[in-house]
């Protein structure tokens, strides 16, 4: 069973994010601080070629809800944004 993602419509989307199109993956330098300052209130996007992720801080770990189309595949958690990006991209692709 896929863990539930938060209600993103009750959170605000930050203008910073992660993407796979800049030489293997990039994380905006302001993303970590913005998410940590707003646990369960803010999310950022992770844009991949084959998927889209919504990333947030739950107060203990960074989390990413991975979507294909509008279908939630899974929620991945990690201690850092870099580790989160690696875990998601290793499974779903670095493009």
C-alpha positions in Angstrom: 0.0 0.0 0.0 1.3 3.5 -0.9 1.7 5.8 2.0 -0.5 8.8 1.9 0.8 12.2 0.7 -0.3 15.3 2.4 -3.1 17.5 1.1 -1.0 19.7 -1.3 -4.0 22.0 -1.9 -3.7 23.0 1.8 0.0 23.8 1.4 1.8 26.5 -0.5 4.1 25.8 -3.4 7.6 27.3 -3.1 9.1 28.8 -6.3 12.3 26.7 -5.8 12.7 23.1 -6.7 14.7 20.2 -8.0 15.1 19.2 -11.7 16.8 16.4 -13.7 17.4 18.5 -16.8 20.6 20.4 -15.6 23.4 17.9 -16.1 22.2 15.1 -14.0 20.1 16.9 -11.4 20.1 20.1 -9.6 18.5 21.4 -6.3 17.8 25.1 -5.9 20.0 26.4 -3.0 17.0 28.0 -1.2 14.8 24.9 -1.3 16.1 23.2 1.9 15.8 26.3 4.1 12.4 27.2 2.8 11.0 23.7 3.4 12.6 23.3 6.8 11.1 26.6 7.9 7.6 25.4 6.9 7.2 21.8 7.9 4.0 20.3 6.4 3.1 23.8 5.1 5.2 24.1 2.0 6.2 21.9 -0.9 8.5 22.2 -3.9 8.5 20.4 -7.2 11.0 17.7 -8.5 10.7 17.6 -12.3 11.8 14.5 -14.1 11.3 13.3 -17.7 9.1 10.4 -16.7 7.7 11.6 -13.4 6.9 14.5 -11.2 7.6 14.7 -7.5 6.3 17.0 -4.8 8.8 17.5 -2.0 8.2 18.6 1.6 9.8 18.5 5.1 7.7 16.6 7.7 9.7 17.9 10.6 12.1 14.9 10.6 12.8 13.9 7.0 12.5 15.2 3.5 9.6 13.4 1.7 8.7 13.1 -2.0 5.4 11.9 -3.4 6.3 10.5 -6.9 3.6 10.8 -9.5 3.2 9.3 -13.0 0.5 11.4 -14.6 -1.9 12.0 -11.8 -1.2 8.7 -10.1 0.8 8.5 -6.9 3.4 5.7 -7.1 5.0 6.0 -3.8 6.3 8.4 -1.0 10.1 8.3 -0.5 11.8 9.7 2.6 15.4 10.7 3.2 17.5 12.7 5.6 18.7 15.3 3.0 17.4 16.6 -0.3 20.5 15.2 -2.1 19.8 11.7 -0.7 16.1 12.1 -1.6 16.9 13.1 -5.2 19.3 10.1 -5.5 16.8 7.6 -4.2 14.0 8.8 -6.5 16.2 9.2 -9.5 17.9 5.8 -9.1 14.5 4.2 -9.2 12.7 6.5 -11.7 15.4 7.9 -13.9 18.0 10.7 -13.9 16.5 12.5 -17.0 
